[in-house]
Amino acid sequence: MRDWRLKAGRAWLPALLLCVGLATGASAAGAPVTGSPADVARLEVLDSDGETLVNLPMPEGEGWCLEWNHSVEGFPVLDCYRHRQGRMVLVRSHLPDFAAGLDHIPGRGRQVSDGEGGYWIEAIDEPVPGNAYRLRVGAMRVDHRLVVDGERISLSRLAENRRVTIRLALPAASD
């Protein structure tokens, strides 16, 4: 299980934090995370006051997706990122069909079939300016969620209808 911490404030959260606390320091493969937290880049979600809602180790080469349910059609949409050489890079997106607002922009990646009626836009390879972006988290029917190593963390449960910042925080340079 990944090392993740959530902002308290809901009745179910203390029990969840206890479970997560028992798993802190273990990677998805069950091996310890090496180095101190200051030595590893972190994927963070911060609320509008700068409080940390999610904090995950994100070593070089690792990735995550932001998944949500399309507001009209209800099917899941994915934007997938990777930590590449100290940069948050949008690498690909999954779109189950050409619903409202979902299309491929020619010259921005390569559209390929997903074999199920939808498509992936591969090789987008766009660095995110400043390694961060703001997101207005949707209601539970939209359910914005982070997907890391197959685990889903619902941002809508943590910050429904609120603004958050999703960022790749790099370790401080050592002198």
Backbone as numpy.savetxt, mean C-alpha at the origin, in Angstrom:
# Nx Ny Nz CAx CAy CAz Cx Cy Cz
4.24 -13.22 9.31 3.39 -12.04 9.31 4.28 -10.80 9.31
3.88 -9.77 8.58 4.62 -8.53 8.49 4.52 -7.74 9.79
5.50 -6.88 10.00 5.51 -5.96 11.13 4.64 -4.77 10.76
3.47 -4.63 11.41 2.62 -3.47 11.14 2.00 -2.98 12.41
1.87 -1.68 12.50 1.31 -1.07 13.69 0.17 -0.16 13.27
-0.87 -0.16 14.05 -2.05 0.62 13.75 -2.32 1.62 14.86
-2.92 2.73 14.50 -3.31 3.74 15.49 -4.49 3.19 16.29
-4.42 3.29 17.60 -5.48 2.78 18.47 -6.71 3.68 18.39
-7.79 3.22 18.95 -8.98 4.04 18.99 -10.26 3.28 18.74
-10.18 2.01 18.42 -11.38 1.21 18.20 -11.35 0.04 19.18
-12.49 -0.47 19.51 -12.59 -1.51 20.53 -11.81 -2.76 20.17
-11.76 -3.14 18.92 -11.08 -4.37 18.51 -9.57 -4.20 18.39
-9.10 -2.95 18.39 -7.70 -2.71 18.12 -6.74 -3.23 19.18
-7.02 -3.12 20.49 -6.05 -3.63 21.46 -5.74 -5.11 21.27
-6.74 -5.92 20.99 -6.49 -7.35 20.76 -5.66 -7.56 19.51
-5.96 -6.80 18.47 -5.20 -6.90 17.23 -3.75 -6.50 17.47
-3.55 -5.42 18.20 -2.19 -4.98 18.49 -1.42 -6.01 19.29
-2.08 -6.68 20.21 -1.41 -7.73 20.96 -0.93 -8.83 20.02
-1.80 -9.25 19.11 -1.42 -10.30 18.14 -0.28 -9.83 17.25
-0.38 -8.60 16.75 0.66 -8.07 15.89 1.96 -7.91 16.67
1.85 -7.47 17.91 3.05 -7.31 18.74 3.80 -8.62 18.93
3.06 -9.72 19.00 3.71 -11.02 19.14 4.47 -11.40 17.88
4.00 -10.88 16.73 4.64 -11.22 15.47 5.66 -10.17 15.03
5.80 -9.08 15.76 6.72 -8.02 15.36 8.12 -8.58 15.21
8.75 -8.16 14.11 10.11 -8.61 13.87 10.18 -9.81 12.97
9.06 -10.34 12.53 9.08 -11.48 11.63 8.60 -11.04 10.26
9.26 -11.54 9.24 8.84 -11.23 7.87 7.74 -12.19 7.47
7.20 -12.00 6.27 6.14 -12.87 5.78 6.61 -14.31 5.69
7.89 -14.53 5.47 8.42 -15.88 5.36 8.74 -16.47 6.72
8.57 -15.71 7.79 8.82 -16.21 9.12 10.23 -15.93 9.61
11.08 -15.36 8.76 12.45 -15.06 9.17 12.48 -13.69 9.83
13.39 -13.49 10.77 13.47 -12.18 11.42 13.82 -11.08 10.42
13.30 -9.90 10.66 13.68 -8.75 9.87 15.04 -8.31 10.38
16.02 -8.18 9.48 17.36 -7.84 9.91 17.53 -6.35 10.05
18.42 -5.96 10.91 18.69 -4.55 11.13 17.64 -3.91 12.02
17.97 -2.76 12.54 17.00 -2.04 13.35 16.01 -1.35 12.43
14.85 -0.95 12.95 13.87 -0.26 12.12 14.44 0.97 11.42
15.43 1.61 12.01 16.02 2.79 11.40 16.86 2.44 10.17
17.21 1.16 9.99 18.06 0.73 8.88 17.26 0.32 7.64
15.94 0.25 7.74 15.11 -0.26 6.65 14.10 0.82 6.24
13.91 0.97 4.94 12.86 1.88 4.47 11.52 1.39 4.99
10.57 2.29 5.15 9.27 1.96 5.70 8.17 2.47 4.77
7.13 1.68 4.61 5.92 2.14 3.97 5.03 2.65 5.08
4.68 3.92 5.03 3.91 4.53 6.10 2.63 5.14 5.56
1.60 5.08 6.38 0.36 5.80 6.12 0.16 6.71 7.32
0.07 8.02 7.04 -0.06 9.02 8.09 -1.40 9.72 7.94
-2.05 10.02 9.08 -3.30 10.78 9.00 -2.97 12.26 8.81
-3.98 13.10 8.71 -3.77 14.52 8.42 -3.04 15.26 9.54
-2.98 14.66 10.74 -2.23 15.24 11.85 -0.80 14.71 11.93
-0.43 13.84 10.98 0.91 13.26 10.96 1.06 12.03 11.83
-0.04 11.53 12.41 0.01 10.32 13.24 0.12 9.09 12.33
0.94 8.15 12.73 1.16 6.94 11.95 0.00 5.97 12.13
-0.62 5.59 11.01 -1.69 4.59 11.01 -1.15 3.22 10.64
-0.20 3.18 9.71 0.41 1.94 9.25 1.89 2.19 9.09
2.71 1.21 9.49 4.15 1.33 9.39 4.71 -0.06 9.09
5.16 -0.27 7.85 5.64 -1.58 7.40 7.07 -1.48 6.90
7.91 -2.47 7.18 9.24 -2.47 6.56 9.08 -2.65 5.06
9.87 -1.92 4.28 9.79 -2.03 2.83 11.21 -1.98 2.26
11.93 -3.09 2.36 13.31 -3.13 1.85 13.37 -2.90 0.34
14.52 -2.53 -0.13 14.78 -2.35 -1.55 14.26 -3.56 -2.34
13.53 -3.29 -3.42 13.03 -4.34 -4.29 11.67 -4.90 -3.91
11.21 -4.64 -2.69 9.91 -5.14 -2.25 8.80 -4.24 -2.79
7.56 -4.76 -2.76 6.46 -4.00 -3.32 5.17 -4.16 -2.55
4.17 -3.38 -2.95 2.84 -3.37 -2.34 1.85 -2.84 -3.36
0.58 -3.05 -3.10 -0.47 -2.51 -3.96 -1.48 -1.74 -3.11
-2.09 -0.76 -3.72 -3.26 -0.11 -3.16 -4.43 -0.68 -3.94
-5.38 -1.27 -3.22 -6.54 -1.91 -3.84 -7.80 -1.21 -3.33
-8.78 -1.06 -4.20 -10.06 -0.48 -3.79 -11.15 -1.00 -4.70
-12.39 -0.86 -4.24 -13.54 -1.28 -5.04 -14.00 -0.09 -5.87
-14.15 -0.31 -7.18 -14.60 0.74 -8.09 -15.93 1.30 -7.57
-16.05 2.62 -7.54 -17.21 3.26 -6.92 -18.52 3.00 -7.65
-18.48 2.66 -8.94 -19.70 2.38 -9.69 -19.92 0.88 -9.83
-18.91 0.18 -10.33 -19.04 -1.25 -10.64 -18.79 -2.16 -9.43
-18.02 -1.69 -8.45 -17.78 -2.47 -7.23 -16.65 -3.48 -7.30
-16.05 -3.69 -8.47 -14.96 -4.67 -8.56 -13.65 -4.06 -8.09
-12.68 -4.91 -7.70 -11.40 -4.39 -7.19 -10.51 -3.86 -8.32
-9.84 -2.74 -8.01 -8.86 -2.11 -8.88 -7.56 -2.06 -8.09
-6.42 -2.23 -8.76 -5.12 -2.24 -8.08 -4.13 -1.30 -8.74
-3.40 -0.55 -7.92 -2.19 0.16 -8.35 -1.06 -0.44 -7.53
-0.02 -0.92 -8.23 1.07 -1.63 -7.54 2.38 -0.85 -7.65
3.07 -0.78 -6.53 4.29 0.00 -6.39 5.44 -0.90 -5.95
6.65 -0.39 -6.14 7.85 -1.10 -5.71 8.86 -0.08 -5.18
9.63 -0.50 -4.20 10.74 0.31 -3.70 11.93 0.01 -4.61
12.30 0.99 -5.43 13.43 0.84 -6.35 14.44 1.95 -6.11
15.61 1.57 -5.65 16.72 2.50 -5.46 16.29 3.76 -4.71
15.56 3.56 -3.61 15.16 4.68 -2.77 13.97 5.47 -3.29
13.28 4.94 -4.30 12.13 5.64 -4.89 10.88 4.77 -4.80
9.73 5.42 -4.57 8.43 4.76 -4.69 8.07 4.83 -6.18
7.90 3.66 -6.80 7.66 3.62 -8.24 6.36 2.88 -8.52
5.45 3.52 -9.27 4.24 2.85 -9.74 4.67 1.95 -10.89
4.50 0.63 -10.72 4.98 -0.31 -11.73 3.88 -0.88 -12.59
2.67 -1.07 -12.02 1.59 -1.65 -12.82 0.24 -1.41 -12.16
-0.82 -1.55 -12.95 -2.19 -1.40 -12.46 -3.04 -2.52 -13.05
-4.03 -2.95 -12.26 -4.99 -3.95 -12.74 -6.37 -3.33 -12.81
-7.03 -3.50 -13.96 -8.35 -2.93 -14.20 -9.22 -4.05 -14.76
-10.27 -4.44 -14.04 -11.10 -5.57 -14.48 -11.90 -5.32 -15.75
-12.16 -4.06 -16.09 -12.78 -3.75 -17.38 -12.64 -2.26 -17.63
-13.26 -1.79 -18.70 -13.15 -0.38 -19.07 -14.29 0.44 -18.47
-14.54 0.28 -17.18 -15.61 1.03 -16.50 -15.23 2.51 -16.41
-16.16 3.29 -15.91 -15.98 4.74 -15.81 -14.64 5.09 -15.17
-13.84 5.86 -15.89 -12.56 6.34 -15.37 -11.42 5.35 -15.49
-11.67 4.17 -16.02 -10.62 3.16 -16.12 -10.27 2.94 -17.59
-9.10 3.40 -17.95 -8.65 3.13 -19.30 -7.14 3.21 -19.34
-6.58 2.72 -20.42 -5.14 2.75 -20.62 -4.79 4.00 -21.42
-3.79 4.73 -20.97 -3.32 5.91 -21.68 -2.17 5.47 -22.58
-2.33 5.56 -23.89 -1.25 5.15 -24.80 0.06 5.85 -24.45
1.15 5.08 -24.48 2.47 5.60 -24.14 2.79 5.51 -22.66
1.83 5.07 -21.86 2.04 4.92 -20.41 1.89 3.45 -20.07
2.96 2.72 -20.17 2.92 1.28 -19.90 2.38 0.51 -21.10
2.18 -0.77 -20.87 1.77 -1.71 -21.91 0.55 -2.47 -21.41
-0.55 -2.42 -22.15 -1.79 -3.11 -21.75 -1.73 -4.57 -22.18
-2.00 -5.48 -21.21 -2.04 -6.92 -21.50 -3.27 -7.52 -20.82
-3.84 -8.52 -21.45 -5.02 -9.19 -20.91 -4.67 -9.90 -19.61
-5.63 -9.92 -18.67 -5.43 -10.70 -17.45 -6.00 -12.11 -17.62
-6.57 -12.41 -18.80 -7.14 -13.73 -19.08 -8.53 -13.92 -18.51
-9.08 -12.90 -17.84 -10.41 -13.01 -17.22 -11.31 -11.86 -17.62
-11.02 -11.22 -18.75 -11.85 -10.12 -19.23 -11.36 -8.75 -18.84
-10.39 -8.68 -17.95 -9.79 -7.41 -17.54 -8.41 -7.28 -18.13
-7.64 -6.35 -17.60 -6.30 -6.16 -18.13 -5.36 -5.56 -17.09
-4.09 -5.80 -17.30 -3.00 -5.20 -16.54 -2.36 -4.14 -17.41
-1.98 -3.05 -16.83 -1.10 -2.10 -17.49 0.27 -2.34 -16.85
1.15 -2.95 -17.60 2.49 -3.33 -17.12 3.51 -2.26 -17.49
4.64 -2.28 -16.84 5.79 -1.43 -17.18 5.44 0.06 -17.19
4.64 0.49 -16.22 4.35 1.93 -16.10 5.64 2.64 -15.66
6.25 2.11 -14.60 7.56 2.57 -14.12 7.65 4.09 -13.94
6.69 4.66 -13.20 6.67 6.09 -12.91 7.03 6.33 -11.45
8.15 7.02 -11.19 8.46 7.39 -9.81 7.39 8.35 -9.27
7.03 8.18 -8.02 6.07 9.06 -7.36 6.85 10.26 -6.81
6.49 11.47 -7.24 7.23 12.65 -6.77 7.25 12.73 -5.24
8.45 12.92 -4.68 8.60 13.05 -3.24 8.35 11.77 -2.47
8.22 10.62 -3.17 7.97 9.33 -2.52 6.71 9.31 -1.68
5.72 10.16 -2.02 4.50 10.22 -1.22 3.35 10.76 -2.06
2.14 10.40 -1.67 0.96 11.01 -2.26 -0.16 11.02 -1.23
-1.09 11.95 -1.44 -2.25 12.06 -0.55 -3.41 11.28 -1.16
-4.21 10.72 -0.28 -5.38 9.94 -0.70 -6.54 10.28 0.21
-7.68 10.53 -0.36 -8.92 10.64 0.42 -9.45 9.23 0.51
-9.37 8.63 1.67 -9.77 7.23 1.87 -11.28 7.13 1.75
-11.72 6.15 0.99 -13.14 5.97 0.76 -13.87 5.30 1.91
-15.19 5.31 1.79 -16.06 4.61 2.75 -15.83 3.11 2.62
-16.41 2.34 3.52 -16.20 0.88 3.53 -16.65 0.21 2.23
-17.63 0.75 1.52 -18.03 0.11 0.26 -16.92 0.22 -0.78
-16.08 1.25 -0.69 -14.91 1.41 -1.56 -13.75 0.61 -0.97
-13.60 0.66 0.33 -12.59 -0.08 1.10 -11.18 0.00 0.51
-10.58 1.17 0.58 -9.17 1.29 0.20 -8.36 0.39 1.13
-7.46 -0.39 0.55 -6.64 -1.28 1.37 -5.26 -1.44 0.77
-4.28 -1.60 1.66 -2.92 -1.94 1.24 -2.83 -3.45 1.15
-2.15 -3.93 0.12 -1.92 -5.36 -0.04 -0.41 -5.55 -0.04
0.09 -6.25 0.98 1.51 -6.50 1.13 1.69 -7.97 1.45
2.44 -8.67 0.61 2.68 -10.11 0.80 1.38 -10.88 1.02
0.34 -10.53 0.27 -0.94 -11.24 0.35 -1.83 -10.82 1.50
-1.33 -10.00 2.40 -2.15 -9.51 3.52 -2.80 -8.19 3.13
-4.03 -7.98 3.59 -4.76 -6.75 3.30 -4.97 -5.96 4.59
-4.65 -4.67 4.51 -4.84 -3.76 5.62 -5.84 -2.71 5.15
-7.01 -2.68 5.74 -8.07 -1.77 5.32 -7.81 -0.36 5.83
-7.49 0.53 4.90 -7.32 1.94 5.27 -8.68 2.55 5.58
-9.74 2.03 4.95 -11.08 2.55 5.23 -11.49 2.27 6.67
-11.07 1.15 7.24 -11.36 0.88 8.66 -10.60 1.84 9.57
-9.43 2.27 9.12 -8.58 3.14 9.94 -8.88 4.63 9.76
-9.31 5.01 8.54 -9.43 6.45 8.25 -10.54 6.73 7.23
-11.68 6.10 7.41 -12.79 6.26 6.47 -13.13 7.74 6.25
-13.22 8.11 4.96 -13.58 9.47 4.55 -12.63 10.56 5.06
-11.38 10.16 5.31 -10.38 11.13 5.77 -9.19 11.12 4.82
-8.42 12.19 4.87 -7.22 12.31 4.04 -6.04 11.65 4.76
-5.24 10.90 3.99 -4.02 10.30 4.52 -2.89 10.57 3.53
-1.67 10.37 4.00 -0.50 10.41 3.14 0.12 9.02 3.15
0.34 8.48 1.98 1.03 7.19 1.82 2.43 7.53 1.34
3.45 7.05 2.08 4.81 7.42 1.70 5.80 6.29 1.93
6.88 6.36 1.18 8.02 5.49 1.39 9.03 6.33 2.15
9.25 5.99 3.41 10.18 6.73 4.27 11.52 6.00 4.26
12.54 6.68 3.83 13.88 6.07 3.74 14.60 6.19 5.07
15.49 5.24 5.35 16.26 5.33 6.60 17.16 6.57 6.58
17.39 7.11 7.75 18.26 8.28 7.87 19.67 7.88 7.47
20.34 8.76 6.76 21.73 8.48 6.35 22.61 8.47 7.58
23.48 7.47 7.65 24.40 7.40 8.80 25.66 8.21 8.48
26.19 8.82 9.50 27.40 9.65 9.33 28.64 8.85 9.50
